[in-house]
Amino acid sequence: MKIDLMDQVALVTGSAHRVGRAIAVELARQGVHIMVHYHSSDDGTVRDALTDIKSYGVSAFAQQADLEDPESLSGLFEAVESNYGRLDILVNSASVFHANNLMDMSLADWQQSLNVNLTAPMLCTQQAVRMMDGNDGRGGSIINILDYGSVQPWVDRVDHGVSKAALLMLTKISALSLGARNIRVNGVLPGPVMKSPGLPEERWQQVGARTPLGRSGEAEDVARAVAYLASEDFITGAVLAVSAGEHLI
């Protein structure tokens, strides 16, 4: 059954910029009220994100939180509770992305990737479930943002790939664990949808050209996939690849 997202409440981590922002804006377009999370984005970036979201007639608030700090993370959910009193959708989008290989990777990079990309989504899931249990049996939807490193060895993004592969398993375990509570847990696996800062345009075109569809995408492609999963009540434990087939190679 299709779920009407109008007037639901979503928390999207890392939603002041890039893919997280596109997800928040798309959910707002569907009528969802948004709690914007950010870590170090400047005031102007956060303000612009809130303006884009509110342009669809929904409410939006922003809360700074360091996802490596459990107390700061808890404050994020306290902000959701104080502003909305409920939570229907959690999107774990925030991540860190270090370039390294196995032998030059630092312990600090390894630990940060595990903290932000894996431990924080787990803690967010626990807190979200406690709030969703109060939704009079309606449950909710949790969507984890994965990537290529979740399914293929990524030798020049070691800590990132390992943390995202573990997040994929957490997605499946969460779906099995939370189904009886009517909480659906799914993953979205983006491919080349947003050029990294500093990457030459020619190289970016080459990245897209190597996919089976032969092209790159946009952050909005991921956002529409998230909205789809949030609105479908018979899908859980799924991983939707939005990658032009990159995940196959």
Secondary structure by P-SEA (a helix, b strand, c coil): cccccccbbbbbccccccaaaaaaaaaaaabbbbbbbbccccaaaaaaaaaaaacccbbbbbbbbccccaaaaaaaaaaaaaccccccbbbcccbbbbbbccccccaaaaaaaaacccaaaaaaaaaaaaaaaacccccbbbbbbbccccccccccaaaaaaaaaaaaaaaaaaaaacccccbbbbbbbbccccccccccaaaaaaaaaaccccccccaaaaaaaaaaaaaccccccbbbbcccccccc
